[in-house]
Amino acid sequence: MSKPELEIGNLLRNKGLSLGAVESASGGLISHLITNVPDSSDYYKGSIIAYKNEVKVRVVGVSEAAIQKYGAVSHQVAQEMARGGRKALNVDICLADTGIAGPGGSTPEKPVGLFYLGLSSELGTESRKHVFSGNREQNKLAAAQAALAWLKEYLISLK
């Protein structure tokens, strides 16, 4: 079984880049996977688990206007979380997630399993939408794995 967190660690170390995360619906699972790698402190600075909107705003710097206009589970908020986390954690790259793990919390427009991932670096900030179809635990793991797969893809793309 492939362990992208091992490859990510090598890529970050070789490129001299630091990483952080701002997690909401994944509840720290991205950080857990990253820190399962020995010596991950060489490149991983830490995380903020911003589960409540109040923490997204007060600690991470997400605008209340973005949450009001688009909802906490949105491209805009995922991007603001990644950008704010990059600054707050003083890292080169920050991953973020916001989503609806389930079983509750969904609306017709935002179903259970909907996640937005954010990635911010000096090259810019992007977000990606995913809809997973598992139970709560499976959706959280799928989101964390998708974030790591995206980070690996991003790091490989850097020259």
RAMOWO-V927215 format. One record per backbone hydrogen bond with DSSP energy under -1.0 kcal/mol. NH is the residue of the N-H (numbers start at 1). CO is the residue of the C=O. E is the energy in kcal/mol with one decimal. If there is no record, write none. Layout:
nh:NH co:CO e:E
nh:NH co:CO e:E
This chain:
nh:6 co:3 e:-1.5
nh:7 co:3 e:-1.2
nh:8 co:4 e:-3.1
nh:9 co:5 e:-1.9
nh:10 co:6 e:-2.0
nh:11 co:7 e:-2.6
nh:12 co:8 e:-3.0
nh:13 co:9 e:-2.5
nh:14 co:10 e:-2.7
nh:15 co:11 e:-2.0
nh:17 co:12 e:-2.3
nh:19 co:43 e:-2.9
nh:20 co:93 e:-1.7
nh:21 co:46 e:-1.5
nh:22 co:95 e:-2.6
nh:23 co:48 e:-2.5
nh:27 co:24 e:-1.7
nh:29 co:26 e:-1.4
nh:32 co:28 e:-2.3
nh:33 co:29 e:-2.4
nh:34 co:30 e:-2.4
nh:35 co:31 e:-2.8
nh:37 co:34 e:-1.4
nh:40 co:37 e:-1.6
nh:42 co:39 e:-2.1
nh:43 co:40 e:-1.6
nh:44 co:40 e:-3.1
nh:45 co:19 e:-2.7
nh:48 co:21 e:-2.0
nh:50 co:23 e:-1.9
nh:51 co:49 e:-1.0
nh:56 co:52 e:-1.8
nh:57 co:53 e:-2.4
nh:58 co:54 e:-3.0
nh:59 co:55 e:-1.9
nh:60 co:55 e:-1.7
nh:62 co:56 e:-2.6
nh:67 co:63 e:-1.6
nh:68 co:64 e:-2.8
nh:69 co:65 e:-2.7
nh:70 co:66 e:-2.7
nh:71 co:67 e:-1.4
nh:74 co:72 e:-1.1
nh:78 co:74 e:-2.2
nh:79 co:75 e:-2.3
nh:80 co:76 e:-2.3
nh:81 co:77 e:-2.7
nh:82 co:78 e:-2.1
nh:83 co:79 e:-2.7
nh:84 co:80 e:-2.8
nh:85 co:81 e:-2.5
nh:86 co:82 e:-2.0
nh:87 co:83 e:-1.5
nh:88 co:84 e:-3.0
nh:89 co:85 e:-2.8
nh:91 co:86 e:-1.8
nh:93 co:18 e:-1.8
nh:94 co:120 e:-2.1
nh:95 co:20 e:-2.1
nh:96 co:118 e:-2.2
nh:97 co:22 e:-1.5
nh:98 co:116 e:-1.9
nh:100 co:114 e:-2.4
nh:107 co:110 e:-2.4
nh:113 co:100 e:-3.5
nh:114 co:111 e:-1.8
nh:115 co:130 e:-3.0
nh:116 co:98 e:-3.0
nh:117 co:128 e:-2.7
nh:118 co:96 e:-2.5
nh:119 co:126 e:-2.1
nh:120 co:94 e:-2.2
nh:121 co:124 e:-2.4
nh:124 co:121 e:-1.8
nh:126 co:119 e:-2.4
nh:128 co:117 e:-2.1
nh:130 co:115 e:-2.8
nh:132 co:113 e:-2.6
nh:139 co:135 e:-2.9
nh:140 co:136 e:-2.3
nh:141 co:137 e:-2.2
nh:142 co:138 e:-2.7
nh:143 co:139 e:-2.3
nh:144 co:140 e:-2.3
nh:145 co:141 e:-2.8
nh:146 co:142 e:-2.4
nh:147 co:143 e:-2.3
nh:148 co:144 e:-2.1
nh:149 co:145 e:-2.5
nh:150 co:146 e:-2.2
nh:151 co:147 e:-2.4
nh:152 co:148 e:-2.6
nh:153 co:149 e:-2.3
nh:154 co:150 e:-2.7
nh:155 co:151 e:-2.9
nh:156 co:152 e:-2.4
nh:157 co:153 e:-1.6
